[in-house]
Amino acid sequence: MLEIVNSMAEKYAAGFTSKEDKLLAEISRFTNHHHPHAQMLSGHVQGKFLEMMSCLLRPSRVLEIGTFTGYSALCLAKGLQANGMLHTIELRLEDAQTAKGYFKKSLYFNRIILHQGNALDIIPLLNEKWDIVFIDADKTGYIDYYELTLPQVNTNGLIIADNVLFHSEVLEQNITGKNAKAIHAFNQHVAADNRVEQMMLTLRDGVLLIRKL
C-alpha cells in the first residue's frame, strides 16, 4: 500500500496542532484500546480540521453521516451557533450507545441529536437546511448520501467527505476493491457536478471539500 503522507510528517503535524480537549483524548484512548476498527476514528489532526471548519463557518445545522464513537461529532459541534444543532446518524447500535455516553459528558449534549439506524431511511425524515454535512460512513453509499443531502445544503454550505483516497487504492491503475471503486466513482460524480466546486486534501486518508454554489 502506497504511503500518501509520510508517517514522520504526520507525527510532526500532530505535534504542531492544538491539543485535544480531555473528552476527545478520552474517546481516542478508549477507541484505540478497545474498538476492533479503531482506524476509523477521525483522530487528533483531522478532528482539529473539522473543528476549525465549523468554527469558521459558524453553522446553525450540521449533519454527520457515520457517528462511530462520537469524536468527529464533538469536533464539529464546537463551532455551532448559540441555537445550533448537530444531527448525527450511526448504523451500529453499540457504537451509537458509546457515542451517546460521551455526548452526555460534553457541553453539547443538548445540541446533538443522535439517530440510530440506516442513514438512507433517516435523512429524508430530517426537515432541515444544512450548513455542513460530514460523510464518513459506508463507502458504497457515498453517492446516495451526497444526492440525498445536497438539495438541503444552503448556498455556500459545505459537504465534507472522508476517506476519498481510500488507503491509496484509488491510485491504482486498475482499481479492484469494492470500496475503492465506490470512492473513485464518488470522486468522479462530484467532479462532474456543476452545482458545486470541490477540492481534495491529502489529509489523513483524503478529505474532499465540496461547496454548494
C-alpha positions in Angstrom: 0.0 0.0 0.0 1.4 3.4 -1.0 2.0 5.8 1.8 0.3 9.0 0.9 1.6 11.1 3.7 4.9 10.3 5.4 4.3 9.0 8.9 7.0 11.2 10.3 5.4 14.2 8.7 2.0 13.2 10.2 3.6 12.9 13.6 5.3 16.3 13.2 2.0 17.9 12.1 0.3 16.5 15.2 3.0 18.0 17.4 2.2 21.4 16.0 -1.6 21.1 16.1 -3.5 22.4 19.1 -4.1 19.7 21.7 -7.3 17.7 22.0 -9.5 18.5 24.9 -9.8 16.0 27.7 -13.0 14.4 26.5 -11.7 13.9 22.9 -8.5 12.4 24.3 -10.6 10.0 26.4 -12.6 9.0 23.3 -9.4 8.5 21.4 -7.8 6.3 24.1 -11.0 4.2 24.5 -11.4 3.6 20.8 -7.8 2.8 20.1 -7.6 0.4 23.0 -11.0 -1.3 22.8 -12.5 -1.0 19.3 -11.6 -3.5 16.6 -12.0 -0.8 13.9 -10.1 2.0 15.7 -8.6 3.1 12.4 -12.0 4.6 11.6 -11.5 7.3 14.3 -11.0 10.8 12.8 -8.3 11.5 15.3 -6.3 14.5 16.5 -5.3 16.4 13.4 -8.4 15.6 11.3 -10.6 16.3 14.3 -9.0 19.7 14.7 -9.5 20.4 11.0 -13.2 19.6 11.4 -13.4 21.9 14.4 -11.6 24.7 12.6 -14.0 24.5 9.6 -17.0 24.5 12.0 -15.7 27.5 14.0 -15.0 29.4 10.7 -18.5 28.7 9.2 -20.4 29.0 12.5 -23.1 26.6 11.3 -26.7 26.6 12.5 -27.3 23.0 11.4 -24.8 20.2 10.9 -25.4 16.7 9.7 -22.9 13.9 10.3 -23.4 10.5 8.5 -21.4 8.0 10.5 -21.1 8.8 14.2 -18.7 5.9 15.1 -17.7 6.6 18.8 -18.5 10.3 18.7 -15.2 12.0 18.2 -15.9 13.9 15.0 -19.4 15.0 16.1 -17.9 16.7 19.2 -15.3 18.4 17.0 -18.0 19.7 14.6 -20.2 20.8 17.5 -17.7 23.3 18.7 -18.5 25.8 16.0 -22.3 25.7 16.4 -24.1 28.9 16.7 -25.8 29.5 20.1 -29.1 28.0 18.8 -27.3 25.5 16.5 -28.0 21.7 16.4 -26.0 18.8 15.1 -27.7 15.6 13.9 -25.5 12.5 13.7 -26.5 9.1 12.3 -25.0 5.7 13.3 -26.0 2.4 11.9 -24.4 0.2 14.6 -26.2 0.1 18.0 -23.1 -0.5 20.1 -21.2 2.5 18.6 -24.3 4.7 18.9 -24.5 3.8 22.6 -20.8 4.5 23.1 -21.1 7.9 21.4 -24.2 8.8 23.4 -22.3 8.2 26.6 -19.6 10.6 25.5 -22.1 13.2 24.3 -23.7 13.2 27.8 -20.3 14.2 29.2 -19.9 17.1 26.8 -21.0 20.7 26.8 -23.0 20.0 23.7 -25.3 17.2 24.9 -28.5 19.2 24.4 -27.4 20.3 21.0 -26.6 16.9 19.5 -29.3 14.6 18.2 -28.2 11.0 17.7 -30.1 8.9 15.3 -29.5 5.1 15.3 -30.3 3.3 12.1 -29.9 3.4 8.3 -29.0 6.9 7.1 -30.8 6.4 3.8 -34.1 6.0 5.8 -33.4 8.7 8.3 -32.1 11.6 6.1 -35.4 12.1 4.2 -37.2 12.5 7.5 -35.0 15.4 8.7 -36.6 18.6 7.8 -33.5 20.8 8.0 -31.3 23.0 5.8 -27.7 22.1 6.4 -24.6 24.4 6.7 -22.2 21.4 7.0 -22.6 17.8 6.1 -19.9 15.3 7.0 -20.0 12.0 5.2 -17.9 9.2 6.8 -20.0 6.1 6.5 -20.1 3.0 4.2 -18.2 3.9 1.1 -20.7 2.3 -1.3 -23.3 4.7 -0.1 -21.4 8.0 -0.7 -23.2 8.9 -3.9 -26.6 8.2 -2.4 -25.8 10.3 0.7 -24.5 13.1 -1.4 -27.5 13.2 -3.6 -29.9 13.0 -0.6 -28.3 15.9 1.2 -27.1 18.3 -1.5 -30.6 19.7 -2.2 -30.9 20.6 1.5 -27.4 22.2 1.8 -27.5 26.0 2.0 -25.7 28.0 -0.7 -22.0 28.2 0.2 -22.7 25.3 2.6 -20.1 22.6 2.8 -20.1 18.8 2.3 -17.0 17.2 3.7 -16.4 13.6 2.6 -13.8 11.5 4.3 -11.6 8.6 3.1 -11.6 9.8 -0.5 -8.2 8.3 -1.2 -9.2 5.1 0.4 -5.9 3.8 1.7 -4.3 4.9 -1.7 -6.3 2.2 -3.5 -7.9 4.8 -5.8 -4.4 5.5 -7.2 -4.1 2.0 -8.7 -4.2 1.8 -12.4 -6.8 -1.0 -12.2 -8.9 -0.4 -9.1 -10.2 -3.8 -7.8 -11.5 -3.2 -4.3 -15.3 -2.7 -3.9 -14.9 0.3 -1.6 -12.1 1.9 -3.6 -14.2 1.6 -6.8 -17.1 3.2 -5.0 -15.0 6.1 -3.7 -13.4 6.7 -7.1 -16.9 6.7 -8.6 -18.0 9.2 -6.0 -15.0 11.5 -6.7 -15.8 11.4 -10.4 -19.5 12.1 -9.7 -18.7 15.2 -7.6 -16.1 16.4 -10.2 -18.8 16.3 -12.9 -21.5 18.1 -10.8 -21.9 21.8 -11.9 -23.9 22.5 -8.7 -20.7 22.5 -6.6 -17.0 23.2 -6.6 -14.6 21.0 -4.8 -11.0 20.5 -3.6 -9.3 17.4 -2.3 -6.9 17.4 0.6 -4.3 14.7 1.3 -5.2 14.9 5.0 -5.1 11.5 6.6 -7.0 9.2 4.2 -8.1 12.0 1.9 -10.8 14.7 2.5 -13.0 16.2 -0.2 -14.3 19.7 0.5 -17.5 20.4 -1.6 -19.0 23.8 -1.6 -22.6 24.2 -2.9 -22.8 27.0 -5.4 
